[in-house]
Amino acid sequence: MSALLVLSDHRIAQETRRAAGVAAAEAEWRRGLRRRVFWLVVKGGATYVGGGILAWGSFALTGDVASIALWGGLLLSNAGPLIFSYAFWMREQGNW
């Protein structure tokens, strides 16, 4: 075998440790991503439900307060999860 194709035992062990370290870092990153996505879904869901409750609750009100509650609830329930998703995406890309 050519001398270029032979690695020393020390180099093989070093490369094996490096590969194990990279695999461990990737596994940690994936766990962190799952955790971040879970909390994104929880925050978006809570905003959606809160906006729905506010919009439905506005039907029991009268006057300007009812209109404000209705449109505020519709805005929260429809745009809130999108805002959380956008913020998550920007943080993951490192732009925020």
Disulfide bonds with the S-S distance in Angstrom:
none
